[in-house]
Amino acid sequence: MARRRAARKSETEARVERATWALLVLAFAIFQLTDRQGTSTLPNWFVPVAGAAILLGSAMFQYARRWRVSPITWLAGGVMLFFALYSIYVNPATNLLGVSLLVFVVVIVFGLLTNET
């Protein structure tokens, strides 16, 4: 029984993870809300940059507090950073919105199923 309690997250840790998920959804929503007639006023790299900042920022915040950070958070943040750099430096015309949304969904679903992100 004591071992089971030790593995439990604090309410603060769980709140930070839920805030991370909410920020991911918000970044996608902002991009969609600025969409006018099929053309967003934000650049294509906005969602990947926001996703990388949110995921890696959350991972570093949790790590600094010595909380467990899921490898999927680090991995997804790295993937989003790669997408952002690709979109900025290699092909600014590429639209990575769908792939970014897929990464966000994977992070959130993984977190819900395993209770860690």
N, C-alpha and C positions, 0 to 999 in steps of 0.2 A: 504494500500500500504506500509506503514512504517513497518508493521508487517512482510510482505513478505520479505522485504529487510533484516530485522534483522535475519531471518532464513537462509539467503544465506551464503554460505561459501566464505571465501576469496580465492583468487587465490593460495596463499601459502598453505593453508590447502588442497585444491584440489590437488595440486602438490604433497604434501606428501602422500596422499592416492594413487595417481597413481604410485608413486615410490614404495610404499608398494606392490602393485599388480605386478609391474615389478620385484621386488626382489623375490616374490613368484614364478613367472614363471622362473626366472633365477636359483633359487635353484633346481627346477625340471629339467631344461635343463642341468645344470652341471652334475647332477646324470646320465642323459641319455647319455650325451656326453662321460662320462667316462666308459660307458658300452662297454665291449669288449667280443664278443662271448657269450653274455647272462649273463656275470658275471661282475658286476661293481667293479671297484677298490676302491670305497668308501664303508664304512660300511652301513648296512641297516638302521641304526639310523640317517644317515646324513640328509635326507629330513625332518623327523619329528623334529629334533633339529633345523634345519635351519628355518623351518616354525614357530616353537614356538618362536624362537628368533626374527624373522621378525615381526610376528603379535603382540607379547607382547611388543617388543621394539617400534613399531610404536604406539601402544595404549598408552604406557607410555609417549612417546614423545608428542603426541597430548594432552594428559591429562595435562601434565606439562605446556602446553601453553594455557590451559583453553579452548581448542577446544572440541567440542562434539565428543565423541568416541562411535561408535555403539556397543551395547552389543554383536553383532555377532563377532566383532573383539576380544573382551575379551574371549568369549566362544570358538571360533575357536583356539585361542592361547592356552587356557587351554587344549583343546582336543589334540592339537599337542604336548604339553608338556607331557601329559599322555602317548601318543603313543611313544614319545621319551624315557621316563623313562621305559616303558614296554619293548621296544626294547633293551635298554641297560642292564637292570637288570633282567628281567624275562625270555625273550626268544630272545637272540641276532640273532637267525637264522630266525626269522619271517620277512617277507617282507611287510612293511606297505606303500609301494609306491603308490599302487592304492587308499588306503583309504586317504592318504595324498593328493594325487591329487584331490580327491573328495572334501576334505575340502577346498583346494585352490579354486576350481571352485565355490563352494558355496559362499565363501567370495567375490570373484570377481563379480559373478552374482548378489548377494545381493547388493553389492555396486553400481553396474550399475543401477539396478532397483530402488533402494531407494535413490540414490545419497548420501549415507553415509556408511562409514566403518571405 
